[in-house]
Amino acid sequence: MAAASGFASSLSSTNCSIHSESKLKFDFRSNGLSVRGSSNCSVACFPPRTRFFCDNSRYKAVIPVTKSFRLNPRCEVAPNAEIQPKSSSLTALELLKTSAADRYTKESSSIVVVGLNYHTAPIEIREKLSIPEAQWPQAIGELCALNHIEEAAVLSTCNRLEIYVVALSQHRGIKEVTEWMSKISSVPVSELRQHRFLLFNKDATQHLFEVSSGLDSLVLGEGQILSQVKQVVKSGQGVPGFDRKISGLFKHAITVGKRVRTETSISTGSVSVSSAAVELAMMKLPEPSHASARMLVVGAGKMGKLVIKHLAAKGCRRIVVVNRTEDKVASIRQELKDVEIEYRPLSDMLTCAADADIVFTCTASETLLFSKDQVQTLPLVGSHVGGQRLFIDISVPRNVGACVSDIETVQVYNVDDLKEVVAANKEDRLQKAMEAQAIITEEVKQFEAWKDSLETVPTIKKLRAYAERIRASELEKCLSKMGDDIPKNKKKAIYDLSVGIVNKLLHGPMQHLRCDGNDTRSLNEILENMHALNRIFSLDTDVSLLEQKVRAKVEQSKKVAS
């Protein structure tokens, strides 16, 4: 939805007036209009589609302004989230120095998710942004090297790419992450903005909990997504940038996903993407050929294995599997002893496709396995399966070229086409989803309380540093008055005395700042204590913690660049 309006801007001002008798030069360019005076100095620049009107001795410019509004439930973007800063040659550090003095003291770090999923982006966009699991640690490193990103995690599946970050500044962090996504995918930033969704803090937490519970999946209640969330934690272990808040968020999400599946029946009778693919194949096949159709599965990973199992459950007794190695196929063969599973290497893929009525592709290949030219050479299939060969591609990036569907004797389906199957199963689980939401709401409150309690950590550090400065200064004064011939044991005794006094004085305040779940103090009480101590000891007069972090990151990036 968009609404356009215009505003009038007079070119006359106290510093510069343009009259009809003045000699003006109008330079028309692709990016707008430049007006120059007789001295050839630039007087004004206007964007494209600007209209000019002459009123007596003045020119007026009516500049069109377009505001875009995008409806996205629960994605409440901060008012300035979409406003890009003016281009400038200033470095990030210089911009920081010229910003308002209290900019970062008023802004706290935020958990932000910048994502694209099957709700917001077609597969043509998602496949360009797909990040293989092996590259997740590298992606975390690159994201955390950005000036305003402190922690990061990547969740990339066939239905979504979601970047979770702890941002030192919301709008700057979003800008940096979006530009990084554009860089790795070659998708323009303007196009990414059309398809991305943004969630902050509590909404970001709730979203991840819904994802891990299977509530945000194409197939409601599917279990594979929980394994993928677990893999985010596993691959992030020991990676700089997968730190306290983000790792805590994902670990809590795993707990929530398990609890939802234990306490509700949302996963009972649910289908996965793989089983939905098999259901789709059965819907497109004539019913008499369900058991006799020749099946080919390309890929024997997690999704391929599930496809094979669901085909077996539908009565298929012979399945050809193409894979790089035979190990995984042999393992599947041991589980399904009643089914004839034939292994063929990748070099035989086209030969096997020529003998198949239905081809399922589910690999991690980043290049096409079936092009239009290759598929055109395959022999026709029999009328017993409808006279059309089916390609059901549940890989992202896709394994089957989009133009293959132009061939009259072929039908191609991808993950976005599974909605037809999912719709038939969704209503049965809506009540179960409502039960799951109650659990998620409870767990979000618990996580937010834990996250908020971390706010006291900087105050604890600043209070101890404040006390330590006083202790060290007074100790030095004391020792200087006592002369240079003080025995070491007496010096140590005085030092231990000063440390002991400080520790005992700090013990009470520190206890009232900590929130470890073993005391009866509420979070509100702890945060009130934090604010009180900040006021009493003037701890907020120092350069803000966020500003310090940003400065450190900018300086580090300068060193790396040099």
Secondary structure, DSSP 8 states (H G I E B T S, - for coil): -EEEEEEEEES--SS----TTS--EEEEETTEEEEE-TT--EEEEE-TT-EEEEETTEEEEEEEEEEE----TT----TTTT------SS-HHHHHHHS-TTHHHH---EEEEEEEETTTS-HHHHGGG---GGGHHHHHHHHHTSTTEEEEEEEE-SSEEEEEEEESSHHHHHHHHHHHHHHHH---HHHHHHH-EEEEHHHHHHHHHHHHTTSSSSSTT-SHHHHHHHHHHHHHTT-TT--HHHHHHHHHHHHHHHHHHHHS-TTTT---HHHHHHHHHHHHS-GGGTTTS-EEEE--SHHHHHHHHHHHHTT--EEEEE-S-SHHHHHHHHH-TTSEEEEE-GGGHHHHHHT-SEEEE----SS-SB-HHHHHTS----GGGTT-EEEEE--SS-SB-GGGGGSTTEEEEEGGGGHHHHHHHHGGGHHHHHHHHHHHHHHHHHHHHHHHHTTHHHHHHHHHHHHHHHHHHHHHHHHHHT-S---HHHHHHHHHHHHHHHHHHHHHHHHTT---SSS---HHHHHHHHHHHHHHTTGGGS--HHHHHHHHHHHHHHHHH-
